[in-house]
Amino acid sequence: MNAPLAPTLLRVIDRLLPELIDVRRDLHAHPELSFEEHRTTEVIRERLTGADLRISTVSDTGLVVDLGDEQPLRRVALRGDIDALPVTERTGLDWSSTRPGACHACGHDVHTTVLLGAALALSEVAQELAARRVGVRLIFQPAEEKMPGGAASLVSAGVMSGVDTAYAVHCDPSIDVGEVGLREGPLTAAADRFVVSVRGSGGHTSRPHLTQDLTFALAKIVTEVPAILSRRLDPRSGAVLVWGRVAAGETNNVIPSTGVAEGTIRLLDASLWEGIGPLLTEVVEAVAAPYQVAVHVDFVRGVPPVVNDPGAIAALGRAAMSAGLRPVPTPQSLGGEDFAWMLHEAEGAMARLGTRTPGGRTYDLHQGDLVVDEQAVRAGTALLTLAAAGEWTRVDHGPVPVS
């Protein structure tokens, strides 16, 4: 990275930090669920108005912001998700959610604020980036929490057109603030959901031979399908099928005529993900066949895995160190993340942003008691800002390999 540029940007971020923390607290107090983020969008728009930015909309909520060269040699995208979860907050903070049954239990208020800070900081060097033939696109994305995710619709709308590299962060309450979790290759899993519906002729439990014993067949599906898949899929794929709901019958002595099992299947291998739906249907039907029940699999495609590009991870590592942050290894997760749709269109990477106060409690995501150390706002803003500004080096030298 050009030496004078990083210190300039860090000074700007430090000047903006009190205001960014105020914005984060405001967003936290007013969470909005997927595709309902109207107030959030207007807060972002209002703060960005007047800066050296080009603001556009491609969906009912969320914004796309461009700066730097309009026809760049390299364009980098920064993405932040803006929606909240249908979870009741239990933190007791002064800026707790004012909306019953909704809160930012996944840290998206931090992601939004970090991206806002990056936009404002980069706008102050927009002309220098343009002179270096770099363009930056900041994507304030709705509905990450609703599969297949708002990213898929934004990709369809063309927000990744012309993008060479994409970066994002995700809060991680198991990592100390000031640390950045980095990993090459698969970071999160493909995640799909499905419903298996079973029908058969029910009857009295004293005469199972005169029925199609649907409950027994459903039990076989629940136990045998995961076992069979473990032998049909490469064990290195990290595939796991887990049932979340199994239901059949209303009383102890009646074999029911309908039943249902619902679950998720997750895997780290993007190539295997493409065919997992047909394979699951094939296995379910094969298990059900001896019991002569009718079976239907409703498979809902979710998100592909996030696969981090080695060059993008190296760039994030350099940006982290320039910002005074500490890169640390981070494990794979079987959670789903729709930033993966953007990485289908361009190389890039997601970093895990430490939010734990050193020596403090380790919280969990998607829980109503999640508390984030607000110095993560500064860390995340600096990381994404310097990663974007560093793209000018690729104009001159191409991707920098991992050492």
C-alpha positions in Angstrom: 0.0 0.0 0.0 1.2 3.5 -0.8 2.7 4.7 2.5 1.0 8.1 2.8 -2.4 6.8 2.1 -2.9 4.4 5.0 -2.0 6.9 7.7 -4.3 9.5 6.1 -7.2 7.1 6.1 -6.6 5.9 9.6 -6.7 9.5 10.8 -10.0 10.0 9.0 -11.5 6.9 10.6 -10.4 8.0 14.1 -12.0 11.4 13.5 -15.3 9.6 12.4 -15.3 7.0 15.1 -17.5 8.8 17.7 -20.1 9.5 15.1 -19.9 5.9 13.8 -20.5 4.5 17.2 -23.6 6.8 17.6 -24.9 5.5 14.3 -24.3 1.9 15.3 -26.2 2.4 18.6 -29.1 4.0 16.7 -29.3 1.1 14.2 -29.1 -1.3 17.1 -32.0 0.3 18.8 -34.1 0.2 15.7 -33.6 -3.2 14.1 -35.5 -4.2 10.9 -36.1 -7.7 9.6 -35.2 -9.0 6.1 -36.6 -6.9 3.2 -38.1 -4.4 5.8 -34.9 -2.3 6.3 -36.5 1.0 5.2 -35.4 3.2 8.1 -32.0 1.6 8.1 -31.6 2.5 4.4 -32.6 6.1 5.0 -30.2 6.5 7.9 -27.4 5.3 5.6 -28.5 7.5 2.7 -28.8 10.6 4.9 -25.3 10.2 6.3 -23.7 9.6 2.9 -25.5 12.5 1.2 -23.0 15.3 0.4 -19.9 13.0 0.3 -18.0 12.4 -3.0 -20.1 9.4 -3.8 -22.5 8.0 -6.4 -25.6 6.5 -4.6 -28.1 4.2 -6.4 -30.8 1.7 -5.4 -31.4 -1.7 -7.0 -34.0 -3.0 -4.6 -36.7 -1.7 -2.2 -34.2 -1.6 0.6 -30.4 -1.2 0.7 -28.1 1.0 -1.3 -25.2 0.6 -3.7 -22.5 3.3 -3.5 -19.7 3.9 -6.0 -16.6 6.1 -5.8 -13.3 6.5 -7.5 -12.8 5.8 -11.2 -16.0 5.2 -13.1 -14.2 3.0 -15.6 -11.5 1.6 -13.5 -8.7 -0.9 -14.3 -9.8 -2.6 -11.0 -13.0 -2.4 -9.1 -13.3 -3.7 -5.6 -16.7 -4.3 -3.8 -17.2 -4.0 -0.1 -20.4 -5.6 1.3 -22.3 -5.1 4.5 -25.6 -6.8 5.4 -28.2 -4.6 7.1 -31.0 -6.8 8.4 -31.8 -8.0 12.0 -33.1 -11.2 13.4 -36.5 -12.2 14.8 -35.0 -12.6 18.2 -35.8 -10.8 21.5 -32.9 -8.8 23.0 -31.8 -9.5 26.5 -28.7 -7.3 26.9 -30.1 -4.5 29.0 -28.0 -2.0 27.1 -29.1 1.7 27.0 -29.4 1.3 23.2 -31.3 -2.1 23.3 -33.8 -2.9 20.6 -37.0 -0.8 20.8 -38.8 -3.3 18.6 -40.2 -6.4 20.4 -39.1 -9.7 18.9 -36.3 -8.2 16.8 -32.7 -7.4 17.4 -29.3 -7.3 15.9 -28.2 -10.6 17.4 -25.8 -11.3 14.5 -23.9 -8.0 14.5 -25.3 -6.7 11.2 -25.6 -3.2 12.8 -21.8 -3.4 13.2 -21.4 -4.6 9.6 -23.6 -1.7 8.3 -21.7 0.9 10.4 -18.3 -0.5 9.3 -19.3 -0.1 5.6 -20.7 3.4 6.3 -17.3 4.3 7.8 -15.4 2.9 4.9 -17.6 4.9 2.5 -17.0 8.1 4.3 -13.3 7.5 4.7 -12.7 6.5 1.1 -14.8 9.4 -0.1 -12.0 11.7 1.2 -9.5 10.1 -1.1 -11.8 9.4 -4.0 -9.9 11.6 -6.4 -6.6 9.9 -5.6 -8.2 6.4 -6.1 -9.6 7.6 -9.4 -6.2 8.9 -10.4 -4.9 5.4 -9.7 -7.7 3.9 -11.8 -9.4 2.1 -8.9 -13.2 2.0 -8.4 -14.9 1.1 -5.1 -18.4 -0.2 -4.9 -20.0 -0.4 -1.4 -23.0 -2.7 -1.2 -25.5 -2.2 1.7 -27.3 -5.5 1.3 -30.7 -6.4 2.6 -32.0 -9.8 3.8 -28.9 -11.9 4.5 -30.9 -13.8 7.1 -33.6 -15.0 4.7 -32.4 -17.8 2.4 -31.4 -17.7 -0.4 -30.4 -14.3 0.8 -30.6 -10.8 -0.5 -27.2 -11.1 -2.2 -28.7 -13.4 -4.8 -31.2 -10.8 -5.9 -28.5 -8.1 -6.0 -26.2 -10.3 -8.1 -29.1 -10.8 -10.5 -29.6 -7.1 -10.6 -26.0 -6.6 -11.7 -24.3 -5.2 -8.7 -21.2 -7.4 -9.3 -20.8 -6.3 -12.9 -17.2 -5.2 -13.4 -16.1 -6.2 -9.9 -12.7 -7.8 -9.7 -12.5 -8.4 -5.9 -15.1 -8.4 -3.1 -14.5 -8.2 0.7 -16.8 -8.5 3.7 -16.5 -9.0 7.4 -18.6 -10.9 9.9 -18.6 -10.4 13.6 -17.1 -13.2 15.6 -17.6 -13.0 19.4 -15.1 -15.8 20.0 -12.2 -13.6 18.7 -10.8 -10.6 20.7 -11.5 -7.1 19.4 -8.4 -6.0 17.5 -7.9 -9.5 15.9 -9.1 -10.5 12.4 -9.8 -14.2 11.6 -8.5 -15.2 8.2 -8.7 -18.5 6.4 -8.0 -19.5 2.8 -10.5 -21.8 1.0 -13.9 -22.7 2.4 -14.9 -20.6 5.3 -18.7 -21.3 5.6 -20.9 -24.1 4.3 -23.5 -24.4 1.6 -26.8 -24.5 3.5 -30.1 -25.9 2.1 -33.3 -26.8 3.7 -35.8 -29.5 2.8 -39.1 -31.0 3.8 -39.9 -34.8 3.4 -43.6 -35.5 3.3 -44.9 -39.0 3.7 -48.4 -40.4 3.0 -49.9 -43.9 3.4 -53.0 -45.8 4.5 -53.2 -45.5 8.3 -55.0 -47.8 10.7 -55.0 -49.3 14.2 -51.7 -50.2 15.7 -53.0 -53.8 16.4 -53.1 -54.4 12.6 -49.9 -52.9 11.1 -49.8 -55.5 8.4 -53.0 -54.0 7.0 -51.5 -50.5 6.8 -48.6 -48.8 5.2 -46.8 -48.2 8.5 -46.0 -44.6 7.9 -44.5 -43.9 11.3 -42.0 -46.8 10.9 -41.2 -45.6 7.4 -40.6 -42.1 8.6 -38.3 -43.3 11.4 -36.3 -45.2 8.8 -35.9 -42.1 6.6 -34.8 -40.1 9.6 -32.1 -42.6 10.7 -31.0 -44.1 7.4 -30.8 -41.2 5.0 -27.9 -39.5 6.9 -26.1 -42.8 7.1 -26.5 -43.5 3.4 -25.4 -40.0 2.4 -22.2 -40.5 4.5 -21.3 -43.3 2.1 -22.5 -41.5 -1.1 -20.6 -38.3 -0.5 -16.8 -37.7 -0.2 -16.1 -37.4 3.5 -13.8 -34.5 2.8 -16.9 -32.4 1.7 -17.9 -31.8 5.3 -21.5 -32.8 4.6 -23.9 -33.0 7.5 -27.7 -33.6 7.4 -29.6 -32.7 10.6 -33.3 -33.0 11.2 -35.0 -30.1 13.0 -38.6 -31.3 13.0 -40.2 -34.8 12.8 -44.0 -35.1 13.2 -46.6 -37.8 12.7 -49.8 -38.9 14.4 -51.9 -37.7 17.3 -52.3 -40.6 19.6 -50.5 -43.8 20.7 -52.7 -46.5 19.1 -53.4 -45.1 15.6 -51.0 -45.3 12.7 -51.3 -42.0 10.9 -51.8 -41.4 7.2 -49.4 -38.4 6.9 -46.1 -37.4 8.4 -43.3 -34.9 7.8 -39.6 -34.5 8.6 -37.8 -31.2 8.0 -34.1 -30.5 8.2 -31.0 -28.9 6.7 -28.0 -30.2 4.8 -24.7 -28.4 4.8 -21.4 -29.0 3.1 -18.2 -27.2 2.3 -17.6 -28.5 -1.2 -19.0 -26.2 -3.8 -18.9 -28.8 -6.6 -20.9 -31.4 -4.6 -23.4 -28.7 -3.6 -24.6 -28.4 -7.2 -26.0 -32.0 -7.2 -27.0 -32.5 -3.6 -30.8 -31.9 -4.1 -31.3 -34.7 -6.6 -29.1 -37.0 -4.6 -31.1 -36.4 -1.4 -34.4 -37.1 -3.2 -33.0 -40.3 -4.7 -31.9 -41.6 -1.3 -35.1 -40.7 0.5 -37.2 -42.4 -2.1 -35.0 -45.5 -2.0 -35.3 -45.8 1.8 -39.1 -45.3 1.7 -39.7 -47.8 -1.2 -39.9 -51.1 0.9 -42.7 -49.6 3.0 -44.9 -48.7 0.0 -45.6 -45.2 1.3 -45.8 -42.1 -1.0 -42.9 -39.7 -0.4 -42.2 -36.2 -1.6 -39.1 -34.1 -1.1 -39.4 -30.4 -1.2 -35.8 -29.2 -1.5 -35.1 -25.4 -1.2 -31.8 -24.2 -2.4 -30.1 -21.9 0.1 -26.6 -20.5 -0.3 -23.3 -21.9 -1.6 -20.2 -22.0 0.6 -18.0 -18.9 1.0 -14.7 -19.9 -0.5 -11.9 -17.4 0.3 -9.4 -16.6 -2.5 -5.8 -16.9 -1.3 -4.8 -13.6 -2.9 -7.7 -11.8 -1.3 -6.8 -13.3 2.1 -3.2 -12.0 1.6 -4.6 -8.6 0.8 -6.8 -8.6 4.0 -3.8 -9.7 6.0 -1.7 -6.8 4.7 -4.6 -4.4 5.4 -5.1 -5.7 8.9 -1.4 -5.2 9.8 -1.4 -1.7 8.2 -4.4 -0.9 10.5 -2.6 -2.2 13.6 -4.8 -5.3 13.8 -3.6 -8.9 14.4 -4.5 -11.5 11.8 -5.3 -14.9 13.4 -6.3 -18.3 12.0 -10.0 -19.1 12.0 -11.8 -22.4 11.7 -14.4 -23.4 9.1 -18.0 -23.1 10.0 -21.1 -25.0 8.8 -23.2 -21.9 9.0 -24.6 -20.4 5.8 -23.6 -16.9 4.5 -25.1 -15.4 1.3 -21.9 -13.3 0.6 -21.1 -16.6 -1.2 -23.3 -15.5 -4.1 -21.0 -12.5 -4.7 -17.9 -14.7 -4.6 -19.5 -16.7 -7.5 -19.0 -13.5 -9.6 -15.6 -12.3 -8.4 -12.6 -13.4 -6.3 -12.7 -12.2 -2.8 -12.8 -13.1 0.9 -14.7 -12.7 4.1 -12.8 -12.0 7.3 -14.0 -12.7 10.9 -14.1 -9.5 12.9 -13.2 -9.9 16.6 -15.9 -8.5 18.9 -14.9 -9.9 22.3 -13.5 -7.7 25.0 -10.1 -9.2 25.8 -10.6 -11.2 29.0 -14.3 -10.8 28.8 -17.2 -13.2 28.2 -17.5 -15.2 25.0 -21.0 -14.7 23.5 -22.7 -16.6 20.8 -24.3 -15.2 17.6 -28.1 -15.4 17.1 -28.6 -15.1 20.8 -30.5 -12.2 22.4 -27.7 -11.5 24.9 -25.0 -10.8 22.3 -22.8 -7.8 23.4 -20.2 -6.4 21.0 -17.1 -4.5 22.0 -17.6 -1.3 20.1 -13.9 -0.9 19.2 -14.8 -3.5 16.6 -16.4 -0.6 14.6 -13.0 1.0 14.3 -11.3 -2.3 13.5 -13.7 -3.3 10.8 -13.8 0.1 9.2 -10.0 0.3 9.0 -9.8 -3.3 7.6 -12.2 -2.8 4.8 -11.0 0.8 4.0 -7.4 -0.2 3.7 -8.2 -3.4 1.8 -10.1 -1.3 -0.8 -7.4 1.3 -1.0 -4.8 -1.4 -1.4 -6.4 -2.5 -4.7 -4.3 0.1 -6.5 -1.2 -2.1 -6.1 -2.9 -4.8 -8.2 -3.3 -2.3 -11.0 0.5 -2.0 -11.2 1.6 -5.4 -10.1 -1.3 -7.9 -10.4 -2.4 -10.1 -7.5 0.1 -10.6 -4.7 0.6 -14.3 -3.9 0.5 -15.7 -0.4 4.0 -16.0 1.0 
